[in-house]
Amino acid sequence: MLRRFVALWGLAVLVSLSACKTNYVDPDQSAAEQNETDIKTYVTQNNLNAQRTTSGLYYVITTANPNGKKPGIGDELEFNYKLFTLGNVKVDSSKKDTAVYLPFGLGAMLPGLEEGMSLMREGEKATLLMPAYLAFGSRAQPLIPANSAVRFDVQLLRARTEDQQIQDYLDRQKLTVSEATTNGVRVVKTTTVPTGAALATGQTVKVNYAGRLLRGKTDFDKGTIDVTLGQRQVVAGFEEGISKLRVGEKALIIFPSAQGYGTQGRSSNGVYVIPPYSPLAFEIEVVSVR
């Protein structure tokens, strides 16, 4: 899993909100026209001061925060949502006191939801009215017939860069960084062995490891691997983290996607194991060197 040269890329379906590519167009023109009519009627009946984008998304910023940060590509969005039909039937929502976390700008959510987020700032709330081709398209959902327009009420809590995500992770876990490199690799030593052999370029190091996403509940990969330092056999952040240790030492290493799987991420059978722009955390132990 750590090897640089293994590649199998695909489109992620990360949560139930993920469904469409952002360039999806509903082939049923009559459905699109009906959606437009239905949304306009809803706007009028509910006295909404809605704006329309060129894609056909209608939106209203219901709570503004002009000084809030706007999302950037690859940011982790933390948000709450409620999903309704245009008949005001509640279909779904984020769990109480539990936000949803998704990467922004990578097609990891419905096109209309992602576009709506692009119009918002941290701390803002919005109502998004989207035609089917920006929502669930021709796929019927529980309580939502095929080709139906829908409404999302969204609250954008935070948009976090990778560095902010890493700092949040360190704060949540109450971790103290032992060393931080200019490439953004953070090393948190959990077992120190001052008398252990130092590591050098060209040596082959045996390492036990387990890797997780910063919000991951389980390891996406774990095992034992031999790494020859300086040969770029593994992702850069992993190798740099190893190089900061001695034989027998254990550490948690955290690094940004630029030192990991970058803008492509890593997938298996068309589903992302590591989404693009994902910082990673690895528990590692240097077992031996030769």
Buried (B, 14 or more C-beta within 10 A) or exposed (E): BBEEEEEEEEBBEBEEBBBBEBEBBBEBEEBBEBBBEBBBEBBEEBEBEBEBBEBBBBBBBBEEBEEBBBBEEBBBBBBBBBBBBBEEEEBBBBEEEEBBBBBBBBBBBBBBBBBBBBBBBBBBBBBBBBBBBBBBBBEEBEBBEEBBBBBBBBBBBBBBBBEBBBBBBBEEEEBEBBBEBEEBBBBBBEEBBEEBBEBEEEBBBBBBBBBBBBEEEEBBBBEEBEBBBEEEBBBBBBBBBBBBBBBBBBBBBBBBBBBBBBEBBBBEEEEBBBBBBBBBBBBBBBEEBE
